[in-house]
């Protein structure tokens, strides 16, 4: 998922985008895409979920 901005598309769908961009921007983009009939696609690396498996 990318968020359009004046400086270009921002990679807000996963990876460092989850850690760098505010949650409000990510949810706004996802809602805008979903309301427009397009799915918001998030991507995760298995390593990012590893701490949940060990818990």
C-alpha positions in Angstrom: 0.0 0.0 0.0 1.3 3.5 -0.8 0.1 6.9 0.3 0.2 9.6 -2.4 1.9 12.8 -1.3 3.2 16.0 -2.9 6.8 14.5 -2.8 5.8 11.1 -4.2 4.2 7.9 -3.1 5.0 6.9 0.5 5.4 3.2 1.3 2.9 2.9 4.2 1.9 -0.7 3.7 4.5 -2.5 5.8 8.1 -2.9 6.8 9.7 0.3 7.9 6.6 2.3 6.9 4.7 0.8 9.9 7.5 2.0 12.2 8.1 5.4 10.5 4.6 6.8 9.6 1.9 7.6 12.1 -1.0 5.2 12.5 -3.5 7.9 11.5 -1.9 8.2 8.1 -1.9 4.4 7.6 -5.5 4.0 8.6 -6.6 7.0 6.6 -5.0 5.5 3.4 -6.5 2.1 4.1 -10.0 3.5 4.6 -9.7 5.6 1.5 -8.7 2.7 -0.6 -11.3 0.4 0.8 -14.1 3.0 0.4 -13.0 3.4 -3.2 -13.5 -0.4 -3.8 -9.8 -1.2 -3.8 -8.3 -3.5 -1.2 -5.6 -2.1 1.1 -2.7 -4.5 1.0 -0.3 -4.7 4.0 2.9 -6.8 3.9 4.9 -8.3 6.7 8.0 -10.3 6.8 7.9 -13.4 8.9 10.7 -12.0 11.0 8.4 -9.2 12.1 6.0 -11.7 13.5 8.6 -13.8 15.2 8.2 -12.3 18.7 4.5 -13.3 18.6 5.4 -16.9 17.9 7.8 -17.1 20.9 5.3 -15.5 23.3 
